């Protein structure tokens, strides 16, 4: 379907024309062709290459209307804001539909920064595949710190570790347990679960413990806390999400609390 251009190792699919450069980035256009109608999809990669947005019209267009609108390399810059507006309109329509179903407007949850954990780790072990077909791993906790507006303290040395499950493509599911000692002496159990995945090249670099920026891979965390009744029991009844910066001998976990 049209030509395919490779720009900075990213594929952009165009209808007869290569990607279009502008001051706001590189636009790619895909036109899904059907016998009687077409659906245009516009992708934008920012000049830095850090982020890509994809906009798909929620309406189909006849081929004649696309041609008359000048859709092609010269028309992509014009098409992009139209696709963005269509995407926004579609999201608003979905929100309205939910509101109509529930009888009230629903808003997404909001989060606030809670704290950051910098954890020191021992030797990483990996073995398998096991009988269940996947590799397993283990890394022990040597210590660490907890700092933030909601909680401060330290990681109790040798109080636990992480037992990850690793797929053949190096996607990892984490399952860690260890103890936090708050500044006031309270002992809190942390059960940290999550997922990490990325491109084959990035995961291979991580497997070799080469420096990799967190923006190059996905690593999401869903921690749960078990705290005694008292000033820290709010941890046990709060939902948290987190991101991670994984390094060879330590990891940095940043957590946000849903409010």
Backbone bond lengths (Angstrom), bond angles and torsions (degrees), N, CA, C in turn:
res aa  C-N    CA-C-N  psi(-1)  N-CA   C-N-CA  omega(-1)  CA-C   N-CA-C  phi
1 X - - - 1.448 - - 1.514 108.61 -
2 X 1.329 117.91 96.99 1.452 121.25 -177.90 1.505 111.22 69.18
3 X 1.352 114.50 -169.43 1.453 119.93 -179.89 1.517 110.03 -92.33
4 X 1.350 115.78 157.97 1.451 122.44 175.78 1.512 108.18 -118.92
5 X 1.334 117.22 126.63 1.453 121.27 179.96 1.515 108.84 -113.48
6 X 1.332 117.62 143.34 1.449 122.42 179.12 1.513 108.07 -109.63
7 X 1.328 116.62 115.62 1.450 121.71 -177.41 1.514 108.75 -126.59
8 X 1.340 117.26 119.80 1.477 122.08 -179.16 1.518 111.12 52.37
9 X 1.343 114.40 41.76 1.468 122.14 177.55 1.528 113.26 65.64
10 X 1.341 117.79 16.83 1.449 120.92 176.40 1.514 108.61 -116.76
11 X 1.325 116.00 138.59 1.452 120.28 -179.36 1.521 110.38 -87.52
12 X 1.319 116.24 129.29 1.442 122.11 173.10 1.524 107.50 -121.02
13 X 1.295 118.05 127.70 1.445 122.04 -178.23 1.523 109.12 -100.16
14 X 1.303 116.64 127.20 1.452 121.04 -175.88 1.523 109.76 -125.71
15 X 1.291 114.93 158.34 1.449 119.88 175.36 1.523 107.91 -97.53
16 X 1.310 116.98 91.47 1.465 125.83 175.16 1.522 113.86 79.24
17 X 1.332 119.87 -13.65 1.453 120.82 -174.87 1.523 110.62 -128.76
18 X 1.348 118.40 152.54 1.467 121.38 178.14 1.516 110.51 -75.29
19 X 1.370 118.02 171.84 1.456 120.81 178.80 1.516 111.89 -57.18
20 X 1.322 115.97 150.34 1.450 123.03 -177.36 1.516 109.53 -106.27
21 X 1.328 118.00 124.82 1.459 122.46 178.89 1.524 109.83 -90.79
22 X 1.343 115.62 143.93 1.455 120.78 172.23 1.515 107.25 -148.82
23 X 1.344 116.19 178.67 1.457 119.92 -177.47 1.518 112.59 -65.99
24 X 1.324 117.26 -21.20 1.459 120.73 -178.62 1.503 113.03 -96.39
25 X 1.330 118.45 -2.35 1.441 118.99 177.96 1.509 112.95 144.72
26 X 1.329 115.47 -158.89 1.455 122.60 -179.03 1.517 107.87 -117.11
27 X 1.308 116.17 122.84 1.453 121.48 -177.96 1.523 109.87 -99.58
28 X 1.322 115.85 137.65 1.455 120.82 172.23 1.511 108.66 -123.40
29 X 1.291 117.31 146.34 1.453 121.01 -177.70 1.515 110.42 -127.07
30 X 1.328 116.23 128.26 1.456 121.75 172.08 1.522 107.59 -116.94
31 X 1.302 117.57 132.57 1.456 120.72 175.33 1.522 107.70 -115.16
32 X 1.331 115.98 113.81 1.460 120.88 176.97 1.522 107.69 -78.55
33 X 1.313 115.61 116.15 1.458 120.05 -174.59 1.526 110.87 -98.27
34 X 1.301 114.64 131.30 1.445 122.67 172.65 1.529 107.96 -124.56
35 X 1.316 118.90 168.07 1.466 119.85 -175.56 1.519 113.87 -53.90
36 X 1.341 118.30 -38.61 1.460 119.79 -173.52 1.515 114.17 -120.03
37 X 1.328 117.92 -5.68 1.455 118.38 -177.41 1.523 109.36 -153.46
38 X 1.335 115.50 167.84 1.464 122.59 -179.97 1.526 108.60 -133.66
39 X 1.339 115.60 151.38 1.462 121.62 174.45 1.525 107.76 -123.63
40 X 1.340 118.52 114.90 1.471 120.09 179.98 1.520 111.68 -85.47
41 X 1.329 115.69 140.82 1.463 122.48 175.10 1.519 106.96 -126.30
42 X 1.319 117.21 129.44 1.457 121.78 -179.93 1.519 108.88 -114.67
43 X 1.341 117.31 132.85 1.462 121.20 174.58 1.509 108.78 -115.73
44 X 1.329 116.44 143.77 1.453 122.37 179.09 1.511 109.72 -127.22
45 X 1.312 116.82 125.67 1.465 120.88 171.15 1.513 107.14 -112.57
46 X 1.346 115.51 125.53 1.451 120.64 -177.35 1.522 110.19 -64.97
47 X 1.355 117.38 158.82 1.483 120.27 -177.83 1.514 113.36 -54.52
48 X 1.349 117.05 -34.15 1.466 119.82 -179.74 1.510 112.32 -71.57
49 X 1.356 116.32 -18.44 1.462 120.43 -178.41 1.507 113.44 78.37
50 X 1.362 117.32 7.32 1.463 120.29 -175.03 1.517 113.44 -79.88
51 X 1.337 116.99 -23.94 1.441 117.71 -171.60 1.520 109.93 -146.08
52 X 1.295 115.27 145.41 1.453 120.77 177.49 1.513 109.41 -128.76
53 X 1.330 115.95 133.31 1.453 121.30 176.54 1.518 108.27 -114.81
54 X 1.308 116.50 142.63 1.460 121.38 178.55 1.515 108.35 -122.96
55 X 1.323 115.82 131.07 1.453 121.53 -179.45 1.520 108.56 -122.30
56 X 1.303 115.65 128.81 1.459 120.73 179.81 1.516 108.25 -123.70
57 X 1.307 115.55 129.79 1.448 118.83 -179.72 1.519 110.14 -65.01
58 X 1.329 115.38 142.66 1.455 119.23 175.48 1.525 111.56 -88.92
59 X 1.304 116.95 9.16 1.443 122.21 176.81 1.516 109.36 -128.27
60 X 1.318 115.79 151.95 1.453 119.77 173.49 1.522 108.93 -94.36
61 X 1.321 116.99 154.05 1.446 122.92 -179.71 1.522 108.48 -125.77
62 X 1.332 115.39 146.49 1.456 118.37 173.60 1.511 108.62 -71.90
63 X 1.329 116.77 155.17 1.463 119.56 178.24 1.522 110.52 -60.40
64 X 1.310 116.22 -36.70 1.464 118.90 -179.04 1.517 110.92 -63.79
65 X 1.365 117.36 -40.17 1.465 119.57 -179.83 1.516 111.27 -67.92
66 X 1.345 117.47 -35.02 1.462 119.59 177.15 1.511 111.15 -65.34
67 X 1.320 116.10 -44.80 1.457 119.81 -179.48 1.523 110.77 -64.54
68 X 1.336 115.86 -41.00 1.459 118.59 -179.10 1.525 111.16 -67.91
69 X 1.358 116.50 -25.71 1.469 120.09 177.86 1.516 111.87 -81.36
70 X 1.345 117.22 -6.22 1.459 120.24 178.28 1.508 113.34 77.18
71 X 1.340 118.01 31.28 1.460 119.60 179.72 1.516 109.36 -71.64
72 X 1.292 116.43 124.83 1.451 125.66 -176.90 1.497 105.72 169.73
73 X 1.307 119.50 -166.39 1.465 120.96 -177.99 1.515 110.77 -57.68
74 X 1.347 117.16 -43.57 1.453 120.12 -178.42 1.517 111.75 -72.01
75 X 1.322 117.76 -20.47 1.449 120.04 -176.60 1.508 114.19 -101.01
76 X 1.335 118.55 -1.88 1.457 120.60 -176.95 1.515 110.76 -64.83
77 X 1.355 117.71 -42.26 1.455 120.62 -179.56 1.522 110.85 -60.30
78 X 1.326 116.51 -33.79 1.459 120.44 176.84 1.517 110.65 -75.32
79 X 1.328 115.96 -36.31 1.455 120.06 -176.85 1.521 111.90 -70.56
80 X 1.344 117.56 -32.07 1.457 120.00 -174.53 1.524 113.42 -58.59
81 X 1.344 119.62 -53.16 1.463 117.18 178.95 1.520 113.11 -61.49
82 X 1.324 116.35 -30.62 1.461 119.36 177.19 1.520 110.46 -65.76
83 X 1.333 116.35 -42.05 1.453 119.91 178.07 1.524 110.54 -66.85
84 X 1.353 117.16 -39.44 1.460 120.28 178.15 1.518 110.43 -61.59
85 X 1.337 116.50 -42.89 1.461 120.58 178.73 1.522 110.46 -64.02
86 X 1.347 116.17 -38.96 1.465 119.87 179.21 1.516 110.55 -64.79
87 X 1.360 116.21 -40.39 1.465 119.83 179.23 1.525 110.77 -63.68
88 X 1.341 116.42 -43.96 1.455 121.06 179.12 1.519 111.00 -62.87
89 X 1.329 115.20 -42.31 1.459 120.24 178.83 1.518 111.40 -62.18
90 X 1.344 116.38 -41.70 1.460 120.34 179.53 1.525 111.00 -64.25
91 X 1.352 116.61 -41.61 1.467 120.07 178.55 1.520 110.79 -62.95
92 X 1.335 116.16 -41.48 1.459 119.76 178.88 1.522 111.10 -63.96
93 X 1.340 115.62 -38.31 1.466 119.80 179.33 1.517 111.07 -65.33
94 X 1.353 116.65 -40.24 1.458 119.83 178.15 1.524 110.95 -64.68
95 X 1.349 115.77 -40.88 1.460 119.60 178.73 1.527 110.69 -63.18
96 X 1.343 116.54 -40.45 1.449 120.72 178.98 1.524 110.64 -64.57
97 X 1.354 115.82 -38.33 1.455 119.89 178.88 1.527 110.48 -62.49
98 X 1.350 116.27 -43.08 1.463 119.89 177.46 1.517 110.45 -62.72
99 X 1.342 116.23 -42.27 1.458 120.22 179.46 1.517 110.67 -61.28
100 X 1.337 116.54 -41.46 1.455 120.32 179.97 1.523 111.15 -64.39
101 X 1.345 116.79 -35.56 1.453 120.56 -178.38 1.524 111.92 -72.66
102 X 1.323 116.35 -37.93 1.465 120.18 -174.98 1.520 113.01 -95.48
103 X 1.318 116.69 -14.82 1.456 119.72 -178.67 1.512 113.81 82.63
104 X 1.330 117.96 5.00 1.456 120.33 177.50 1.522 109.47 -152.86
105 X 1.311 115.53 156.13 1.461 120.65 179.93 1.522 109.75 -75.17
106 X 1.325 116.85 134.83 1.460 122.31 179.06 1.517 109.37 -108.33
107 X 1.303 116.47 135.39 1.455 121.65 177.90 1.518 109.71 -116.77
108 X 1.329 117.78 146.95 1.468 120.28 179.03 1.527 110.26 -63.00
109 X 1.340 117.22 154.19 1.466 119.14 177.90 1.522 110.94 -67.84
110 X 1.302 116.27 152.96 1.460 121.51 176.25 1.519 109.63 -111.15
111 X 1.333 115.66 155.43 1.462 121.51 -175.69 1.524 109.50 -129.86
112 X 1.339 115.25 152.49 1.459 120.42 173.21 1.522 109.41 -131.66
113 X 1.333 114.99 145.94 1.462 120.14 -179.11 1.521 109.65 -61.02
114 X 1.333 116.86 132.11 1.463 122.01 -177.60 1.525 111.88 -106.58
115 X 1.334 117.06 -57.81 1.464 120.70 -179.75 1.525 109.84 -171.02
116 X 1.310 114.31 170.15 1.468 122.02 178.56 1.520 108.49 -125.29
117 X 1.320 115.19 136.73 1.462 120.92 176.79 1.529 108.89 -112.52
118 X 1.306 115.39 124.53 1.472 120.82 173.47 1.527 105.98 -109.38
119 X 1.319 116.13 113.19 1.454 120.92 -171.22 1.522 111.03 -115.05
120 X 1.321 116.15 132.96 1.457 122.14 177.78 1.527 108.55 -92.58
121 X 1.337 115.11 134.09 1.461 120.64 -172.38 1.521 111.68 -119.72
122 X 1.321 115.76 152.18 1.457 121.78 176.38 1.515 111.73 -85.93
123 X 1.299 116.59 -156.95 1.454 122.05 -179.61 1.529 110.24 -69.25
124 X 1.321 115.68 132.86 1.467 120.66 178.95 1.527 109.45 -85.59
125 X 1.322 115.93 130.00 1.457 121.60 178.46 1.525 109.09 -112.18
126 X 1.329 115.28 144.23 1.462 120.75 175.02 1.524 107.81 -142.76
127 X 1.331 115.31 133.71 1.466 119.12 -177.15 1.530 109.06 -147.66
128 X 1.320 115.12 160.64 1.461 120.13 -179.94 1.524 111.53 122.47
129 X 1.336 116.02 -168.12 1.465 126.35 7.38 1.528 111.93 -69.39
130 X 1.325 115.37 147.54 1.456 121.10 179.68 1.537 109.54 -83.77
131 X 1.302 115.50 -175.53 1.460 121.20 179.09 1.524 112.10 -55.44
132 X 1.365 116.92 -30.08 1.467 121.66 -176.87 1.515 112.87 -85.50
133 X 1.335 117.07 1.13 1.455 120.10 169.89 1.512 116.81 96.03
134 X 1.341 118.39 1.07 1.460 119.97 -179.62 1.517 110.67 -129.71
135 X 1.339 115.49 157.29 1.456 120.49 175.58 1.521 109.54 -73.80
136 X 1.321 115.99 153.59 1.454 123.25 174.08 1.521 108.29 -122.31
137 X 1.300 115.16 165.76 1.451 119.92 179.87 1.515 111.39 -148.64
138 X 1.318 114.98 172.18 1.459 121.36 175.08 1.520 108.67 -157.14
139 X 1.341 114.77 140.05 1.461 120.41 170.47 1.520 107.26 -144.59
140 X 1.337 116.10 131.00 1.451 121.04 -178.17 1.519 112.25 -88.00
141 X 1.331 115.24 155.45 1.463 122.26 -179.73 1.527 109.29 -92.84
142 X 1.320 116.39 124.53 1.461 121.77 -179.94 1.526 112.79 -97.31
143 X 1.327 117.16 -17.28 1.461 121.42 -177.85 1.506 110.32 149.06
144 X 1.323 116.72 -170.94 1.450 119.92 178.60 1.511 112.21 155.36
145 X 1.326 116.03 -177.40 1.461 121.89 -177.36 1.524 110.57 -129.23
146 X 1.322 114.86 154.44 1.462 122.87 174.97 1.525 107.17 -124.80
147 X 1.324 117.38 121.91 1.465 120.70 -178.08 1.521 110.00 -138.44
148 X 1.320 115.94 136.60 1.452 119.72 176.87 1.515 111.99 166.18
149 X 1.343 116.44 175.40 1.465 120.09 -178.38 1.524 114.09 -69.91
150 X 1.348 117.67 -19.14 1.460 120.84 -175.83 1.522 113.96 -105.54
151 X 1.317 117.60 -21.81 1.468 120.10 -176.99 1.520 109.81 -159.24
152 X 1.337 115.01 138.05 1.463 121.81 175.17 1.524 108.66 -136.83
153 X 1.327 114.95 144.11 1.456 119.29 -179.71 1.506 110.80 169.12
154 X 1.334 115.66 -149.72 1.461 120.21 -178.92 1.526 109.64 -143.42
155 X 1.332 115.19 160.35 1.462 121.38 173.18 1.524 107.40 -87.93
156 X 1.326 116.61 127.10 1.465 119.92 -179.80 1.530 109.26 -71.65
157 X 1.333 117.64 121.81 1.472 120.76 -177.71 1.530 112.25 -56.79
158 X 1.324 115.01 140.21 1.472 123.38 174.72 1.534 112.58 58.16
159 X 1.338 116.32 30.04 1.464 119.99 -179.41 1.521 112.58 -94.18
160 X 1.317 117.18 3.04 1.463 119.59 179.57 1.517 111.61 165.23
161 X 1.328 115.74 -157.74 1.455 120.28 -178.31 1.519 110.54 -177.53
162 X 1.315 114.13 -169.47 1.464 121.51 -179.23 1.524 108.59 -120.05
163 X 1.352 115.71 135.17 1.457 122.57 179.07 1.529 108.63 -119.06
164 X 1.328 119.05 78.69 1.470 120.67 -175.02 1.523 112.97 -76.77
165 X 1.327 114.79 155.55 1.459 123.68 170.67 1.515 107.36 -110.67
166 X 1.349 117.45 131.65 1.456 121.88 -172.34 1.527 110.18 -121.69
167 X 1.331 115.81 123.08 1.453 120.73 176.98 1.532 109.98 -76.62
168 X 1.343 118.25 165.05 1.467 120.55 178.65 1.530 113.70 -58.79
169 X 1.347 117.72 -26.57 1.472 119.82 178.93 1.528 111.74 -88.69
170 X 1.345 117.13 10.53 1.463 124.76 178.11 1.530 114.12 73.38
171 X 1.316 118.24 11.68 1.459 119.91 167.50 1.525 108.09 -67.49
172 X 1.336 117.26 135.63 1.464 121.76 -172.20 1.528 110.47 -120.46
173 X 1.331 115.27 137.26 1.463 122.30 170.17 1.522 107.33 -112.28
174 X 1.325 116.48 122.73 1.460 121.85 -175.08 1.518 111.48 -94.54
175 X 1.325 115.23 149.51 1.461 121.76 175.84 1.523 107.21 -150.74
176 X 1.334 115.86 91.32 1.466 121.32 -173.22 1.524 111.09 -117.43
177 X 1.320 115.53 145.75 1.457 122.52 174.75 1.530 108.65 -138.79
178 X 1.325 115.48 132.53 1.465 120.35 173.09 1.522 108.07 -163.06
179 X 1.329 116.79 177.62 1.459 121.93 -172.03 1.520 112.14 -113.44
180 X 1.333 113.80 141.69 1.460 122.65 173.80 1.526 108.48 -108.21
181 X 1.316 116.52 138.44 1.465 121.23 169.65 1.525 107.66 -110.44
182 X 1.327 116.59 111.73 1.467 120.79 179.51 1.526 110.11 -68.63
183 X 1.337 115.37 166.18 1.461 119.94 -178.01 1.518 112.67 -59.49
184 X 1.342 116.90 -27.11 1.470 119.37 179.87 1.521 112.97 -88.93
185 X 1.363 116.98 6.09 1.456 121.15 177.47 1.512 115.01 94.62
186 X 1.329 118.60 -4.97 1.462 121.82 179.92 1.528 110.59 -67.45
187 X 1.336 116.64 134.79 1.454 122.54 177.62 1.528 108.69 -95.24
188 X 1.323 116.62 128.36 1.469 122.82 -176.40 1.521 108.59 -128.89
189 X 1.324 116.79 129.75 1.463 120.09 176.00 1.526 109.79 -86.84
190 X 1.321 115.72 135.61 1.465 122.30 175.69 1.523 108.80 -115.21
191 X 1.333 116.28 123.82 1.464 122.59 172.81 1.521 106.28 -111.86
192 X 1.306 116.05 108.26 1.462 122.19 -172.91 1.528 110.44 -108.39
193 X 1.317 116.55 119.21 1.466 120.99 176.00 1.522 108.69 -121.30
194 X 1.325 115.77 157.34 1.453 118.89 -179.90 1.515 112.12 178.13
195 X 1.326 114.41 -176.43 1.465 122.43 -177.45 1.512 109.22 -137.68
196 X 1.331 115.35 141.87 1.468 120.61 172.89 1.517 109.45 -131.19
197 X 1.327 116.41 131.60 1.455 120.33 174.01 1.522 109.12 -150.45
198 X 1.321 115.91 165.88 1.459 121.63 -179.60 1.508 109.67 -175.98
199 X 1.325 115.65 -169.81 1.459 119.85 178.74 1.528 110.06 -69.89
200 X 1.311 116.30 159.95 1.458 121.39 -179.79 1.515 110.97 -57.80
201 X 1.334 116.67 -41.84 1.461 121.14 -177.53 1.525 111.29 -65.82
202 X 1.342 116.58 -43.84 1.456 120.57 -178.92 1.524 111.15 -66.07
203 X 1.335 117.32 -44.39 1.458 120.26 -179.54 1.524 111.93 -65.82
204 X 1.315 116.90 -31.72 1.467 119.81 176.47 1.525 110.30 -66.80
205 X 1.331 116.79 -40.12 1.464 120.18 176.51 1.530 111.02 -63.89
206 X 1.326 116.08 -39.18 1.460 119.18 178.99 1.515 111.07 -67.17
207 X 1.314 115.76 -36.24 1.468 119.04 179.14 1.524 110.76 -64.44
208 X 1.322 116.87 -29.13 1.468 121.40 177.83 1.528 111.52 -88.42
209 X 1.347 116.97 2.40 1.458 123.36 -179.36 1.514 112.71 62.77
210 X 1.314 115.98 32.16 1.459 120.43 173.19 1.530 108.55 -79.55
211 X 1.341 118.59 152.00 1.471 120.39 178.53 1.531 110.95 -62.23
212 X 1.327 116.63 127.49 1.457 122.45 179.18 1.522 108.17 -134.97
213 X 1.318 116.80 126.73 1.457 120.53 179.40 1.531 109.99 -69.34
214 X 1.343 118.67 138.77 1.476 120.72 -178.88 1.527 113.88 -57.30
215 X 1.334 117.72 -23.33 1.465 119.83 179.85 1.521 112.10 -70.36
216 X 1.344 117.67 -12.16 1.462 120.90 -177.30 1.523 112.97 -88.80
217 X 1.326 118.01 -5.68 1.457 120.01 179.44 1.528 108.83 -146.57
218 X 1.319 115.48 165.50 1.469 121.56 177.69 1.522 108.25 -101.75
219 X 1.323 115.74 129.24 1.464 120.18 175.01 1.519 107.61 -145.83
220 X 1.317 116.30 100.18 1.450 121.92 -179.07 1.515 111.35 -108.89
221 X 1.347 116.52 144.43 1.458 122.32 -174.61 1.531 110.91 -126.41
222 X 1.306 115.84 145.84 1.467 121.83 174.66 1.526 108.48 -131.37
223 X 1.337 117.74 85.09 1.465 121.27 -176.36 1.526 112.00 -80.24
224 X 1.335 115.01 153.35 1.461 122.51 172.05 1.518 108.10 -130.18
225 X 1.313 115.58 142.09 1.458 120.91 -176.68 1.525 109.75 -120.27
226 X 1.332 115.42 143.21 1.461 122.12 175.12 1.518 107.19 -122.34
227 X 1.341 115.79 101.05 1.460 121.80 -175.06 1.525 110.21 -114.73
228 X 1.327 118.02 149.26 1.466 120.80 176.13 1.528 110.76 -64.45
229 X 1.321 115.86 157.42 1.454 120.44 174.98 1.528 108.77 -60.08
230 X 1.333 115.65 131.38 1.454 119.67 -176.65 1.513 111.01 148.66
231 X 1.319 117.46 -153.56 1.473 120.69 -173.94 1.521 114.68 -66.42
232 X 1.347 117.47 -16.88 1.469 119.48 -177.43 1.530 113.15 -109.97
233 X 1.324 117.98 6.95 1.467 118.23 -177.03 1.527 112.77 -70.68
234 X 1.343 117.55 -11.67 1.463 120.71 175.10 1.526 110.51 -60.72
235 X 1.342 116.97 -27.43 1.463 120.54 178.54 1.527 111.09 -60.96
236 X 1.319 116.95 -35.26 1.464 121.70 -176.07 1.524 112.56 -74.96
237 X 1.335 117.89 -19.21 1.462 120.78 -178.01 1.526 112.44 -117.17
238 X 1.321 115.41 24.16 1.467 121.04 179.12 1.515 109.88 -123.46
239 X 1.321 116.08 140.43 1.460 121.79 176.13 1.523 108.99 -89.26
240 X 1.335 115.72 131.95 1.463 121.67 179.10 1.528 109.68 -122.24
241 X 1.314 115.29 151.86 1.463 122.34 167.61 1.519 107.28 -130.46
242 X 1.333 115.44 155.11 1.459 117.90 -176.66 1.508 113.22 -148.59
243 X 1.328 113.77 163.39 1.464 122.93 173.22 1.525 107.34 -125.15
244 X 1.341 115.66 161.84 1.461 118.97 -174.29 1.521 111.78 -135.88
245 X 1.311 113.59 150.16 1.464 122.94 170.61 1.522 105.62 -119.17
246 X 1.327 115.74 102.63 1.468 121.52 -173.41 1.514 110.27 -92.07
247 X 1.340 116.10 128.51 1.461 121.78 179.24 1.520 108.52 -127.05
248 X 1.340 116.62 177.18 1.466 119.27 -173.09 1.523 112.13 -64.73
249 X 1.330 117.56 -47.57 1.465 119.92 -174.37 1.525 112.84 -113.78
250 X 1.322 117.70 4.84 1.459 120.38 177.80 1.526 109.84 -157.00
251 X 1.299 115.50 163.27 1.465 121.93 173.72 1.517 108.26 -135.72
252 X 1.329 115.80 147.91 1.456 121.80 177.86 1.518 107.61 -117.33
253 X 1.336 116.36 119.03 1.451 122.70 -179.36 1.523 109.06 -109.35
254 X 1.314 116.42 128.23 1.461 121.95 177.84 1.520 108.31 -113.32
255 X 1.340 116.90 128.09 1.456 121.01 -173.26 1.518 111.91 -120.22
256 X 1.332 114.10 142.64 1.456 122.56 173.80 1.524 109.48 -120.70
257 X 1.312 116.81 140.51 1.466 122.03 179.06 1.524 109.05 -99.85
258 X 1.335 115.96 136.98 1.462 120.32 175.24 1.521 108.52 -76.85
259 X 1.330 116.24 129.53 1.472 120.75 -177.06 1.524 110.13 -114.56
